[in-house]
Amino acid sequence: MAGLASGDWQHSLRVGQRCRLFIRAASLGGVESLIEHRCTFEGPDSTAPKDMVRLSIGLENPADLVADLEQALERAAKEDR
């Protein structure tokens, strides 16, 4: 992402919060698409990179998922300004 400093965990968290189709949850083997800010789910002792967002793709229309991610990235970027 242009203009995003490495390690910006707050931006990564906002992207997940702005998704409409992706559900914010850890993968439990279901068929729905999920997004998680791994560090948040694991807590303060997490070894995951703080700016990492993990996706689990389900059965939704791929074009809808791409559109959802694009709008979430755009919204989060506007909030960073």
C-alpha positions as a printed NumPy array, in Angstrom:
array([[  0.   ,   0.   ,   0.   ],
       [  1.37 ,   3.366,  -0.955],
       [  2.112,   5.622,   1.965],
       [  1.752,   2.902,   4.594],
       [  4.708,   2.638,   6.924],
       [  5.822,  -0.867,   7.749],
       [  4.444,  -1.937,  11.108],
       [  1.338,   0.247,  11.085],
       [ -0.794,  -2.145,  13.09 ],
       [ -3.573,   0.389,  13.643],
       [ -4.153,   0.671,   9.896],
       [ -4.261,  -3.118,   9.588],
       [ -6.814,  -3.316,  12.376],
       [ -8.992,  -0.642,  10.726],
       [ -9.021,  -2.545,   7.425],
       [-10.55 ,  -5.536,   9.173],
       [-13.075,  -3.328,  10.942],
       [-14.184,  -1.728,   7.652],
       [-14.947,  -4.984,   5.816],
       [-18.606,  -5.689,   5.21 ],
       [-18.551,  -9.244,   3.842],
       [-15.561, -10.641,   5.681],
       [-16.376, -11.608,   9.258],
       [-13.83 , -10.595,  11.906],
       [-12.971, -13.94 ,  13.466],
       [-10.334, -16.65 ,  13.641],
       [-10.823, -19.527,  11.214],
       [-12.891, -22.32 ,  12.639],
       [-13.335, -24.363,   9.458],
       [-16.581, -22.777,   8.272],
       [-17.533, -21.74 ,   4.744],
       [-17.687, -17.975,   5.295],
       [-14.842, -15.576,   4.518],
       [-13.015, -14.309,   7.572],
       [-10.525, -11.564,   8.335],
       [ -8.487, -11.336,  11.469],
       [ -5.832,  -9.096,  12.913],
       [ -3.866, -12.049,  14.247],
       [ -1.973, -10.112,  16.875],
       [ -5.237,  -8.904,  18.438],
       [ -6.687, -12.412,  18.591],
       [ -3.539, -13.899,  20.132],
       [ -2.948, -11.125,  22.652],
       [  0.174,  -9.321,  23.866],
       [  2.442, -12.385,  23.626],
       [  1.652, -12.922,  19.935],
       [  4.589, -13.597,  17.628],
       [  2.571, -12.565,  14.554],
       [  3.63 ,  -9.322,  12.848],
       [  1.544,  -6.511,  14.293],
       [  0.599,  -5.209,  10.83 ],
       [ -0.535,  -8.617,   9.487],
       [ -4.127,  -9.277,   8.483],
       [ -5.035, -12.907,   7.852],
       [ -7.736, -13.849,   5.354],
       [ -9.662, -17.085,   5.129],
       [-11.634, -17.248,   1.885],
       [-15.033, -18.9  ,   1.913],
       [-17.775, -19.524,  -0.63 ],
       [-18.784, -15.931,  -1.379],
       [-18.453, -14.52 ,  -4.884],
       [-14.77 , -13.684,  -5.456],
       [-15.588, -10.344,  -7.11 ],
       [-17.664,  -9.358,  -4.072],
       [-14.786, -10.235,  -1.744],
       [-12.3  ,  -8.215,  -3.797],
       [-14.698,  -5.252,  -3.82 ],
       [-15.134,  -5.545,  -0.053],
       [-11.382,  -5.51 ,   0.532],
       [-10.912,  -2.572,  -1.835],
       [-13.536,  -0.452,  -0.068],
       [-12.114,  -1.39 ,   3.352],
       [ -8.589,  -0.411,   2.261],
       [ -9.84 ,   2.884,   0.824],
       [-11.847,   3.746,   3.934],
       [ -8.976,   2.879,   6.278],
       [ -6.537,   4.925,   4.151],
       [ -8.823,   7.984,   4.287],
       [ -8.897,   7.702,   8.08 ],
       [ -5.081,   7.653,   8.134],
       [ -4.865,  11.089,   6.525]])
